[in-house]
Amino acid sequence: MSPKTHPAHYLLYDWFAPLYDLGVWFAALLLGGEESLRGPVLRELEAGRGGTRERRADNARPLEGKKVLEIFAGTATLSIEAASLGAKAVAVDVTAGMLRVAAEKARRAGVGVEFARADASCLPFADGAFDRVMVSLGLHETEGPLIPLIIKEAARVLREGGRFVIFDFYKAEGGTGLLQAFFFAFFEGETARAWVRTDIQKALMDAGFRGFKRSFLKRGVFQLISVQKP
């Protein structure tokens, strides 16, 4: 699927791209700040097979030499941070406007990140090209039938023993669930509501991943998932 075949609302991201980071900053402020959301993703990315999630004081570049792919990268904040930790980072998104903003951010940060405009369900990379693949708050924007294809592509481009890290919404309960439903009604679409009903563990296992781990953040609003390619 080419970037041109995506739903019309994707075109809004081209217009919104220069304001995207401001919107993320404001939304994250209500949840304790961006670091409280990005930090767990990066720590999970750093963890090797059977390794620890804690960053060692004597290792300021824990991703040194690792090739890391971010899909649904948006303005590539995580890719830029991964590059600052030593990774050879590649950021993929279907939206040209987001990638333009991302490239300027990487330039200002003084880190090297490779950018590619591509569809996550048909990645332009060789089998086993990456040590890590990550996706943050992207899968809930995706039509349900595409999710298994995206997961299979992540598995394809990962090397044996590689790690796939997912950060996205989870179906919150109680009062928090009511707030989440309100947020979805005004700021998200049906894909988000479908996403939180998805059996993502089964989809990952069906794609051949193993070692499923999941933790919950912000009173169950978000889930952080990590799996390994055998």
N, C-alpha and C positions, 0 to 999 in steps of 0.2 A: 504494500500500500504506500503510495507516495504521500508526502506532506499535503498535497493539494486535495486529497480525498477525505480529509478530516472534517468533522462537523463545522458549521459556520462559526460557532462560538470560539473556535480556536483562533480565528482571525482577530478577535478582540485582544488577544495577548500581544499581538504586534503593536497595537495602540497603547496597551496598558504597560508594556514592558518597562519604560523609564520610571514608572511609579510602583512597580511590583515590589521592590525591596522595602519601600516605605510602608506599603500595606502589610507585608509580612512582619515588619518590625512592630507595627501597631498591634496586630493580632497577637503576636507572641508576647507582647508586653502584658496583656491580660492573663497570660499563662505562666508568667514568671521569667520572660525574656527568651531570646532566641537561643542562647547558649544552653538553656535547660532542655531544649528540643534537639539541637544539633549535637551537643556533647555526647549523649548516649549512642547516637548513630556512628559517630567517629570512633568511639571506644570499641563498639562492636566490630567496626571495620578493621581496627587495628589487631583485634584478637586473632591469633593464628589457630590452626587446628589443635584443640586441646590446650590452648594458651589462656592467658589471663586478659581481662578487660582493663586492668589497671595500667595506666601509663607509667613506665619506669622513669624515675628522676634522671637517670644517667642516659636516657635515650630520647632526645628531643625530636627525633625524626623516625618514629616507629613504623612508618610506611615506606622507608627508604627502599627504592628499587622495585616496589610493588606497582604493577600496572592496574589501575583502578578505572572502571567505567561507571559513570553516572547516567542513567536513563531518566527521561522526563526532567532534565537538569534545570530547566528554567533559566534563572540568572546564575546558576552554577556556584552558589555559595559553598556547598559541600565539596565540590571538586576543587575549588580554590583552596579551601582549608586542607583537603587531602594533599594537594601539591605542596603546601607549606610544611607538611609533615613528611615530605620526601617522596610522595607517590608520583608516578608518571600518569597523570590524570587525563581522562578523555571524557568530555561532556557532550551528551546527545540530547537534542530536543527537536521537535518538528517546527518550532516557531522561530523564524529568522530574527524578529525583533528581540526576543529573549536572548538569543545567541550574540547579537550585537552588544547588548548591555553586558552580558557575561564576559565577552572578550575585553571590553574596556575595564571591567572590574579586575580581571586577572592582570591586565597591564599595570593598573594602579597599584595592585598588591605586589607586583614584581615577581610573579610566579608564572611558570610555563604550564598552560593547559591547552590541550588540543580540543577543537570544537568541530562537531559534525552535525549537519541538519539531516536527520533520518528518523524513520519510524521505529519504535521500540519492538514492534512485532516482526521486523525484517532488518536486522542490523547489518551494516556494511563491514563486518569484521570477520576474520578467520576463526575457525574453531579453536578453542583453547587459548585465545589471545590475551585473556585477563586473569589476574589473581583475585580480584574482587569485582563484584557488580553491586551497585546500590541504587535504590529508588526511594525517594522521600516525597510523600504526599503527591504521588503521581498516579498510582493505580486506581484511586477512587474517582479519577477523572475519565476512566476508560470504560468503554462499552464492555459488558460482561464477557461476550464470546471472544474478545481479544486477549483477555487476561491469561488464559492457558497458553496462547501463542507467545506472549511476551515472556512468560516464565520459561518456556522451552527455549526461546532465544537466549535468555540469560544463562541457562544451563549450557547451551551450545558454545557460547563464547568464553565460558569459564574453563580454566585448566582443571585437571583432576586435583581434588583437594581444595579448590577455590571456594570462596565464601560469597553467598548472596544475602544481602541485608535489605530489609524492607521496613520502612517507617510509614505508618498511615493510620487512618482512623480505625477505631474499634467500636463496636456497639455498646455505648455506655448505658448504665442502668440508673434507676431512681431519679433523683432530682437532676443529677448530671446528665442523665439520658434525655430528660425533657429539654434542657438547655441545648444539648446537641441536636435534637430534633428541630428546635427553633432555628438554630444556626443553619442546618441543612435546608430548611424551608426557604430561607431568604438568601443564602449565599452559595449553596451547592445545588446540584441537580439530582435526577433520579439515579445517575451512576453512583453517587456517593451512598445513597440509601441501599442500592443493590450491593455495593462493595461490602458494607458491614454485615450483610447476610451471607457473604461468600465463604465457603469452607476452604480457606486459603491453605490450610495444612494439607488437605487432600490434593489440591492442585499442585502443590510443591512436591509431594511424594509421587504423584503420577508422572511428574516430569523427571523423576529420578533422583531428586535431592534427598538427603538424609540428615540426621542430627537436628531435627526441628527444635528450635528454642524460641520461646516467646515471653516477653515481659510487657507490663502495662505501665503507662505513664499518665499523669494528670487525671487521676481517679478513673482510669479506664477509658478515657477519651481516645487515647492513642495506643497502638501496639507496635512493638519493636520485635521483628522476627529475624532470625539468622538460621541459615541452612548451609550444608556443605555439599559439594559435588563429589561423589565417591571417586 
